Amino acid sequence: MTARTLFALSVLLGACASPEEQPPQSVRPGRAPATPAGRPVVLSLDDLAPAPALALPYDGGTFDLAAQRGQLVVLTLADGEALAQVLAPLVALADDLVADEAVVAVVTPEVPAGFDAPLPLLADADGAAARAFGAGALPLTVVVDRNGLVRGRHRGVPTQAAVMEIVDLVLVEDEPALPADLDLALTPIPPAEVHALVADGAVLVDVRPAAVRVREGTVDGAAALPLADLGPDDLPANLGVPLIFVASDTEDARRAAEQAHDWGYSAVFLVDGGPDDLRDARVDRVVG
């Protein structure tokens, strides 16, 4: 499992946090609900909404957000006082994303005359963009994916690391520019990684037949759902919840993972081994 895949899984777990950790919020299309300053927020799959239609003056022409479909877009809305502060981290971010052909721009009420900016400065004189994104206090950074969906936001002066927490998830989803028969969503997870991921909110599913579980012992903390009876109604309603499948036969775990992926689950994994490997790695106990 690559470091980037593990990072994406950790971000997905954050996005699927329990209500105590991340209160549910009602999101109208393109609007950003209240965001704690300095903390990046990755939207869950249930909250994804199209970015608002915006056409802002830029360099004698118009920057049309809808026309950027197919490109990753990072927009930071900032007033004049914060303009100088947001530029440095955004320039560094743009440099990091050159290979990904991302668009990084600043939306500001008034573009200073003669200001030589290293990034596109988009004029929002009437505040239409700020209202459309429900910005409230500025600065606010919004990440829009290649499908035109708002994927996350960061309030306050953006840091490169905070914005990349959102961007990395989108880039990982785009990565299957790999062979068509290779799917990163079916990545084997080393047994030593499983316990921490389950503790953070992933769901571990034991698909062994009941008789085998009795003979070999149950996997502590796993949902017992035999492969032969497994259906979409047995799994979490939120398609963004990471699922990790385990079986004595790794091929059974893979078949279960493939089924879940076909049902629309976006983060599906399997244990690289079986219940005995979980026990040996001391990440879970097999109890008779």
C-alpha positions, 0 to 999 in steps of 0.5 A, spaced: 500 500 500 502 506 497 503 512 502 499 516 498 493 511 498 494 510 506 494 518 506 487 518 502 484 513 507 486 517 513 482 523 510 476 519 508 476 517 515 476 524 517 471 526 512 466 520 515 467 522 522 462 521 528 457 526 529 460 528 535 467 529 531 464 533 525 456 535 526 452 534 520 451 540 516 446 542 511 449 545 505 446 548 499 449 547 492 456 551 492 455 554 499 460 553 505 457 552 511 461 555 517 468 553 517 473 553 524 479 558 522 485 554 520 482 547 519 481 544 513 474 541 512 473 535 507 466 534 505 463 527 505 460 524 499 453 526 502 455 533 502 458 534 495 455 540 491 456 543 484 460 549 485 456 556 483 456 559 476 461 564 476 464 569 471 469 574 474 473 579 470 480 577 469 486 580 465 481 584 460 477 578 459 472 573 464 474 567 468 468 562 467 469 557 473 464 552 469 469 553 463 474 550 468 471 543 468 476 538 467 481 541 471 482 542 479 481 549 481 483 552 488 480 559 489 482 563 495 477 569 497 480 574 500 479 582 502 485 587 500 488 587 507 489 579 507 491 579 499 499 579 501 498 574 506 495 569 502 499 570 496 506 566 498 502 560 500 498 559 494 504 561 489 508 555 493 501 551 492 501 552 485 508 550 484 507 543 487 500 542 482 504 544 476 504 537 474 497 536 475 495 542 471 491 545 477 488 552 477 490 556 483 487 563 483 485 569 488 478 572 488 478 579 491 473 585 492 478 590 488 484 588 484 490 593 486 492 598 480 498 596 477 499 590 482 504 585 479 501 578 482 504 571 481 497 568 480 490 570 477 487 575 481 479 575 480 475 581 481 469 580 485 467 587 486 459 586 488 461 580 492 457 575 488 463 570 489 463 571 496 455 570 497 455 564 492 460 560 496 457 563 503 464 565 505 462 570 511 469 572 514 475 572 509 479 569 507 476 562 505 479 557 500 475 552 496 477 546 492 473 544 486 474 538 483 475 536 475 467 535 475 466 542 478 464 539 485 466 543 491 470 538 495 473 542 501 474 548 504 479 552 509 478 558 513 483 563 514 490 564 511 491 558 507 497 554 509 500 549 503 499 543 508 492 545 510 490 545 502 493 539 500 489 535 505 483 536 501 487 536 494 491 530 495 484 526 496 482 529 489 488 527 486 488 520 489 481 519 486 484 521 479 490 517 479 487 511 476 490 513 470 493 506 471 491 500 467 484 499 466 484 492 470 488 495 476 483 499 481 486 502 487 480 501 491 481 494 492 488 495 495 491 490 500 492 493 507 498 490 511 495 486 517 499 491 522 495 497 519 488 494 520 487 496 527 488 503 527 484 504 521 478 501 524 479 505 531 479 511 526 472 509 523 473 504 518 469 498 518 472 491 518 468 485 515 469 478 516 466 474 510 468 467 512 462 462 512 459 461 519 462 454 520 469 456 518 468 462 523 466 457 529 472 452 527 477 458 526 475 463 531 471 470 530 475 476 529 474 481 534 471 488 532 469 485 525 462 485 522 460 477 521 457 477 514 458 471 510 460 472 502 454 468 500 449 472 503 452 479 503 448 484 500 448 492 499 443 493 505 448 489 510 453 495 509 453 502 511 449 507 508 454 512 507 458 510 501 464 514 503 465 509 509 472 505 508 470 498 508 476 492 509 474 485 508 478 479 511 477 472 510 481 465 510 481 465 503 484 472 500 480 471 494 474 471 498 475 477 501 477 480 494 470 478 491 467 481 497 471 487 496 469 487 488 462 487 490 462 492 494 466 497 489 460 495 484 455 497 489 458 504 489 463 504 495 469 508 494 474 506 499 474 498 499 480 494 501 482 487 503 486 485 509 493 482 506 492 475 509 487 472 514 484 472 521 491 469 523 495 474 520 491 479 524 492 475 530 500 475 529 500 482 528 497 484 534 492 488 531 486 484 533 485 478 537 482 471 534 478 468 540 475 461 540 
